[in-house]
């Protein structure tokens, strides 16, 4: 059956509309893919320039570790790209929080420069890794003492005022409340640090050596 001119034109217009629609979908998908690619997080090293202080939002995990929210100014140094400075908030362990001058691992977004400090997995800050390291050092020290071998350097031993202390052994008597700012003191953690200080106001805590 011969096709009329009207039917032919209708089919042609419909075909063009379909092609245009498919082209639009492909274009939109391409744009979405490009935006997603640029929004993906990348890893980099960053220098902590300043700690702007605590947000006074404290939580305690199942292991008794106190966590706080700190605001930091960072200089992010992406490989092969220009460094940039940004401000970020991070949930950090109170007694092993990153400090100004530390080099840390971060993730950041290319477009917005939104940056996150990677606390988990860093043996300097991650409470889980700190606990595991202390256990390993303590076990190594005990094994060395039992076998008569030299005690490994840094194996959980701290020299202090004529005594040797295991790393997890209290060496200071510290107050429960900071006399400077009134903040609660984690006595179990502060008593084993070399220089006890308040994690809120950063002032030294009054302390007496354990005899």
Beta strands, then each sheet from edge to edge (+ up, - down):
strand 1: 41-54
strand 2: 59-60
strand 3: 66-77
strand 4: 84-93
strand 5: 103-109
strand 6: 115-117
strand 7: 157-160
strand 8: 163-166
strand 9: 172-174
strand 10: 207-209
sheet 1: 2+ 3- 1+ 5- 6+
sheet 2: 2+ 3- 4+
sheet 3: 7+ 8-
sheet 4: 9+ 10-
end
